[in-house]
């Protein structure tokens, strides 16, 4: 069984209009939501083997909060440039490249791709929007990441920072 938790980056700052989109950091709310959502996932008993994150600064900072909460070192955090504003097919291909000895991963990225990916998972409920720092969990009955597919994985949870307050 393989478990994927899609995590949209936490709220980012627009304070510096000269920054490239890729380089925007988290704002105050983002810096508080990320560790709070990491703690929530950990409290639910979710154990993770690794993290895959977009190369964008806000996604990396969100992933770092989760890595710290789980005590994961740099060798368990992978950066992938292709996840920056990726659509569902690219997200799927990135996940398919993960090490098979990892069973449960957190994958950090961006909308609109994350909402589209969440709705591609098997589930009857439509998600209108995965909010910043929202988490969508899924599981698939496979032993190899190369066989993992969005449309064959079942959505198991959907957490929003507003739910956790």
C-alpha positions as CSV (number, residue, x, y, z in Angstrom):
1,X,0.0,0.0,0.0
2,X,1.3,3.5,-0.9
3,X,0.0,6.6,0.8
4,X,0.3,10.1,-0.7
5,X,-0.7,13.3,1.1
6,X,-0.9,16.3,-1.3
7,X,-0.2,19.4,0.6
8,X,-0.7,22.8,-1.0
9,X,1.9,25.3,0.2
10,X,0.9,27.6,3.1
11,X,-0.1,31.2,2.6
12,X,2.6,33.2,0.8
13,X,3.6,36.8,1.0
14,X,3.0,39.4,-1.7
15,X,4.9,42.1,0.3
16,X,7.7,42.5,-2.3
17,X,6.3,43.1,-5.7
18,X,9.8,42.8,-7.3
19,X,10.2,39.2,-6.2
20,X,9.7,36.5,-8.9
21,X,6.7,34.3,-8.1
22,X,9.0,31.3,-7.6
23,X,10.9,33.2,-4.8
24,X,7.9,34.4,-2.7
25,X,8.2,33.3,0.9
26,X,5.5,32.4,3.4
27,X,3.7,35.3,5.2
28,X,2.8,35.3,8.9
29,X,-0.3,33.2,8.5
30,X,1.6,30.7,6.4
31,X,4.4,30.5,9.0
32,X,1.8,29.7,11.7
33,X,-0.4,27.4,9.6
34,X,2.3,25.1,8.4
35,X,3.6,23.8,11.8
36,X,0.0,23.6,13.0
37,X,-1.1,21.4,10.1
38,X,2.0,19.3,10.5
39,X,1.1,18.7,14.1
40,X,-2.5,17.9,13.2
41,X,-1.4,15.2,10.7
42,X,1.1,13.8,13.2
43,X,-1.5,13.7,15.9
44,X,-3.8,11.7,13.6
45,X,-1.1,9.0,13.6
46,X,0.2,9.5,10.1
47,X,3.8,8.4,9.8
48,X,5.8,9.5,6.8
49,X,8.9,8.2,5.1
50,X,9.7,11.2,2.9
51,X,8.8,14.5,1.4
52,X,8.7,15.6,-2.2
53,X,8.4,19.4,-2.7
54,X,8.1,21.9,-5.5
55,X,11.3,24.0,-5.8
56,X,9.3,27.3,-5.1
57,X,10.4,29.0,-1.8
58,X,6.9,28.9,-0.3
59,X,6.5,25.2,-0.9
60,X,10.0,24.4,0.4
61,X,9.3,26.5,3.6
62,X,6.0,24.6,4.1
63,X,7.7,21.3,3.6
64,X,10.4,22.3,6.0
65,X,7.8,22.8,8.8
66,X,6.5,19.3,8.2
67,X,10.0,17.8,8.0
68,X,10.8,19.5,11.4
69,X,7.6,18.2,13.0
70,X,8.4,14.7,11.8
71,X,12.1,14.9,12.6
72,X,13.1,14.2,9.0
73,X,16.6,15.0,7.7
74,X,17.5,16.5,4.3
75,X,18.0,13.0,2.9
76,X,14.3,12.4,3.2
77,X,13.3,15.7,1.5
78,X,13.4,15.8,-2.3
79,X,13.0,18.9,-4.4
80,X,11.4,18.8,-7.8
81,X,11.3,21.8,-10.1
82,X,8.6,20.1,-12.3
83,X,6.1,20.4,-9.3
84,X,6.1,24.2,-9.6
85,X,2.6,24.9,-10.9
86,X,2.3,21.3,-12.1
87,X,-0.9,19.8,-13.4
88,X,-2.2,16.4,-12.3
89,X,-0.3,14.3,-14.9
90,X,3.0,16.0,-14.0
91,X,2.3,15.5,-10.3
92,X,1.5,11.8,-11.0
93,X,4.8,11.4,-12.9
94,X,6.8,13.0,-10.1
95,X,5.2,10.7,-7.6
96,X,6.0,7.7,-9.8
97,X,9.7,8.5,-9.4
98,X,9.8,8.1,-5.6
99,X,11.9,5.5,-3.9
100,X,9.9,2.3,-3.5
101,X,11.2,1.8,0.1
102,X,9.0,4.9,1.0
103,X,5.4,3.9,1.7
104,X,4.0,7.2,2.8
105,X,4.9,10.6,1.4
106,X,4.0,14.2,1.6
107,X,4.0,16.1,-1.8
108,X,4.0,19.9,-1.6
109,X,2.9,22.1,-4.5
110,X,0.5,24.6,-5.9
111,X,-3.0,25.3,-7.2
112,X,-4.8,24.9,-9.5
113,X,-3.0,21.5,-10.1
114,X,-3.5,20.3,-6.5
115,X,-7.3,20.8,-6.6
116,X,-7.4,19.1,-10.0
117,X,-5.3,16.2,-8.6
118,X,-7.5,15.9,-5.5
119,X,-10.6,15.6,-7.7
120,X,-8.9,13.0,-9.9
121,X,-8.6,10.7,-6.9
122,X,-11.4,8.1,-6.4
123,X,-14.1,9.7,-4.2
124,X,-17.7,10.9,-4.5
125,X,-17.1,14.3,-3.0
126,X,-16.0,17.2,-5.2
127,X,-13.4,19.6,-3.7
128,X,-14.0,23.1,-5.0
129,X,-10.6,24.3,-3.8
130,X,-7.7,23.0,-1.9
131,X,-6.9,26.0,0.3
132,X,-3.4,27.1,1.2
133,X,-1.9,24.5,3.6
134,X,-4.8,22.1,2.8
135,X,-4.0,18.4,2.9
136,X,-5.5,15.7,0.7
137,X,-4.7,12.1,1.7
138,X,-4.9,9.1,-0.6
139,X,-4.0,5.4,-0.7
140,X,-3.4,3.0,-3.5
141,X,-2.9,-0.8,-3.5
142,X,0.5,-1.0,-5.1
143,X,4.0,-1.8,-4.0
144,X,5.8,0.2,-6.6
145,X,5.5,4.0,-7.1
146,X,5.9,3.5,-10.8
147,X,2.5,1.9,-10.8
148,X,0.8,4.6,-8.7
149,X,-1.9,6.5,-10.6
150,X,-4.1,9.4,-9.4
151,X,-7.3,7.8,-10.9
152,X,-6.6,4.5,-9.1
153,X,-5.8,6.0,-5.6
154,X,-8.7,6.5,-3.2
155,X,-9.0,9.8,-1.4
156,X,-8.9,9.2,2.4
157,X,-9.0,12.7,3.9
158,X,-9.2,16.4,3.3
159,X,-8.0,18.8,5.9
160,X,-8.2,22.6,5.8
161,X,-6.4,25.0,8.2
162,X,-9.8,26.5,9.0
163,X,-11.1,23.1,10.2
164,X,-8.1,22.8,12.6
165,X,-8.7,26.1,14.5
